[in-house]
């Protein structure tokens, strides 16, 4: 595992450019195996998850190459093969291979995926969707086996019991080549789902309603890529850097953003009193002297994203009073709390079952050694380390690199003093 070493307390200025969306990328790569031709993506973030997914592709005889934010994938010689358990278990999004393989071969065997440990994230809604489409699903010792009879997959009515991005995407991947019409009710509305649907539709899929709570899919026989697909900007990376700019900046412009994807987050920054100027595809964050305490409640999109509650937390240390965060999506997403306390943060989990976190003004942030338990927790430690006096060492920094491409280069370019050290 790598570590990040930060000398904090410096005011940052300049420009940070946002890369392609991680949460799109990790679904688009498995989706690529549904194509009957080579495919190409650009604006691909250079993150560890991409490289792990490329290892999984290689195990199926799917070639790929990644240079200068462009990822080329050739699935034309794909073979069914056991997927490498180490790569599968290193990231949760590997579960998209269930839907993609099911759509490609009408069967799949995937070890239960790993990724960030932020509390229960069951795949029961994924299984419900697969079974509605005509699949038989068994789970034995963490290995999920999905099969169909000779008739294969067929269109179906699917109603998700809870709004789930993962289950919505997996249902799309499985249904896109199934015979007949599939309707997904109570579907998630995230921009990343629109991105997946756009990619598939540009290859000849017939998906309508992405971005609404009802998605209709007419199955097609073939998917043919004709153009490079440009991945949408990462709204979570953008929100993270907006928080960083407000917490440790002295005038930073965040470029390559879609402000409409960040409306709930920007609204909370404005409620805090952050000095913002929102432009067509960039946001300027000026110095903000007096911040007000707020209450944040995470909700499915278009509400406040659960992935941004941790990156926002360091900024709340500067507010004059008590702020409250309620995470309704992953209430046990609290790995950052004990580490932030080590850095001098006045923060506590008031009710872990209800996801209630209390954040008070913290005027004595100081460097120390902490550990990044998962991606977004690591982002909150990074921002706090930049705010704190002295040196902060973040162990398990690979978790941060899983979600934030070229992070050291981006931050040193605006004046941060940090370096990545490999063990």
PyMOL commands that set and color helices and strands:
alter all, ss='L'
color gray80, all
select helices_A, chain A and resi 22-34+48-59+85-90+92-105+124-132+165-175+191-202+235-248+259-272+306-316+335-342+375-387+398-401+407-412
alter helices_A, ss='H'
color red, helices_A
select strands_A, chain A and resi 2-7+12-17+39-42+63-67+70-74+108-111+135-140+143-148+157-159+181-185+206-208+214-218+229-230+249-255+276-278+282-285+295-298+323-327+346-351+356-360+369-371+391-395+417-422
alter strands_A, ss='S'
color yellow, strands_A
deselect
rebuild
show_as cartoon
